[in-house]
Amino acid sequence: MQRKIGIVCSAVVLLASAGSAAAQGTVSFVTTQAERDAFDAAGNADNFLNGSEFQPVGTDGVQFILRPVTNLVGFPRFISNNAAGINFGGGGGSSLAFTFEADAPLDLESYIINDAFGFLNAPTFSIEDGGTVLSAGNDGSRPTGLGNQSRAFVGGVLRLEADTQYTFRADTTGAAVQAFIAGFNYTVVPTPASAGLLAMAGLAATRRRR
C-alpha cells in the first residue's frame, strides 16, 4: 500500500510540475527591411505586409500568423518599422484591427509597447475571441524614452487555444491616435498528452527505485 501511495504521489507531483516547467517566450513584431522583403509576397521592398504574409516565430519556436483586418486609410495591411513593431490606432494607414493565432496553446501574459509617436494621442486596444471580449482598455501610451515596455493585459493572463484566430482591435482611433506594438510575452500551456507522458515516466522511475 505504501508503495502504491508513493507512486501516485510521484505522478501527481510530476503532473503539477509539468505546468510550471514551461519557460516564457516572446514573439517580436519588430522587423528589419530584409525580413519585410522576405515576408512580402509582392516582393516590392516596401514597409507594408498584406494578407497572411507576416508569420513571426517566437523565441521558443512557436509559429504565429498575423492578418490585417481593417485600416483607417487604404486596404488592410500592416505598417511595420525597423525599431518599433506594428503601427496601430488610426492615421497613415495604420491598423485598426488584425487577427493573430499560434500553433500551440498559450497563456498570453503581456504585450510590449514601443515609445515611438510620443507626440500623438495614445490608443487603447482589446483582445477578442469572436464576439467575446477577453480584455479591453489596454494602455497603448508610449513609455517615453524607455524604448520597449511590457504591460500586463487588463484582467490578467489570457488563455489562448492553438490554431484559433483572435482579434487585436484598437478601441480609440483617429488620424492623431497612434502607437506601436512590438510583441507579446507568453507561456506555452502543456497539453494533457505531454503531462501524461511525464507522469508515466515518473511511475516507471518510481517502480525501478522500488
Protein Blocks (a to p, Z undefined) as FASTA:
>chain_A
ZZmmmmmmmmmmmmmmmmmmpccddddfbdcfklmmmmmmnlnopabdehjlbccddfko
pacddddfbdfedcddddddfklopaehieghiafbdcdddfbdcddfbdcddfehklbc
cddddddehjacfbghiafbdcehklpaddddehiacdddehiacddddfbgcjklccdd
fbdcddddddfklmmmmmmmmmmmmmmmZZ
